């Protein structure tokens, strides 16, 4: 029985709206980048500061803003 539940959840995950998938992928990319930025900085600033830096970095990489 649990196997069916797991399979149905996987199927539902594959059927997600592409915009939702894109938003989730973007979130994960920002999250990862923010961690590495913080790590390189020795975690001396706030998580919000690193998050904003990661958002700006990703936007620049995607050509959404000028560098």
C-alpha positions as CSV (number, residue, x, y, z in Angstrom):
1,X,0.0,0.0,0.0
2,X,2.7,2.6,0.8
3,X,4.3,1.8,-2.6
4,X,1.2,3.0,-4.4
5,X,1.1,6.1,-2.3
6,X,4.7,6.9,-3.2
7,X,4.1,6.2,-6.8
8,X,1.1,8.5,-6.9
9,X,3.0,11.3,-5.2
10,X,5.8,10.9,-7.8
11,X,3.3,11.1,-10.6
12,X,1.7,14.2,-9.2
13,X,5.1,15.8,-8.8
14,X,5.8,15.2,-12.5
15,X,2.5,16.8,-13.4
16,X,3.3,20.1,-11.7
17,X,2.9,23.3,-13.6
18,X,6.1,24.2,-15.4
19,X,6.1,27.6,-13.8
20,X,6.0,26.0,-10.4
21,X,8.9,23.7,-11.4
22,X,10.9,26.7,-12.7
23,X,10.2,28.6,-9.4
24,X,11.3,25.7,-7.4
25,X,14.5,25.2,-9.4
26,X,15.3,28.9,-9.2
27,X,14.8,28.8,-5.4
28,X,17.2,25.8,-5.1
29,X,19.8,27.6,-7.3
30,X,19.6,30.7,-5.1
31,X,19.7,28.7,-1.9
32,X,22.8,26.9,-3.1
33,X,24.5,30.0,-4.3
34,X,23.7,31.9,-1.1
35,X,25.4,29.2,0.9
36,X,28.6,29.2,-1.1
37,X,28.7,33.0,-1.1
38,X,28.4,32.9,2.7
39,X,30.9,30.2,3.0
40,X,33.5,32.1,1.0
41,X,32.8,35.2,3.2
42,X,33.3,33.2,6.4
43,X,29.6,33.6,7.3
44,X,30.3,37.1,8.6
45,X,27.0,38.7,7.4
46,X,23.3,37.9,7.6
47,X,21.5,35.1,5.6
48,X,19.4,37.8,4.0
49,X,22.5,39.6,2.7
50,X,23.8,36.4,1.1
51,X,20.4,35.5,-0.3
52,X,20.1,38.9,-2.0
53,X,23.6,38.6,-3.4
54,X,22.7,35.2,-4.8
55,X,19.5,36.5,-6.4
56,X,21.4,39.3,-8.1
57,X,24.1,36.8,-9.2
58,X,21.6,34.5,-10.7
59,X,19.6,37.3,-12.4
60,X,22.8,38.5,-14.0
61,X,23.7,35.0,-15.2
62,X,20.3,34.7,-16.8
63,X,20.5,38.1,-18.4
64,X,17.7,39.5,-16.4
65,X,19.7,42.5,-15.1
66,X,22.8,44.3,-16.2
67,X,25.9,43.5,-14.2
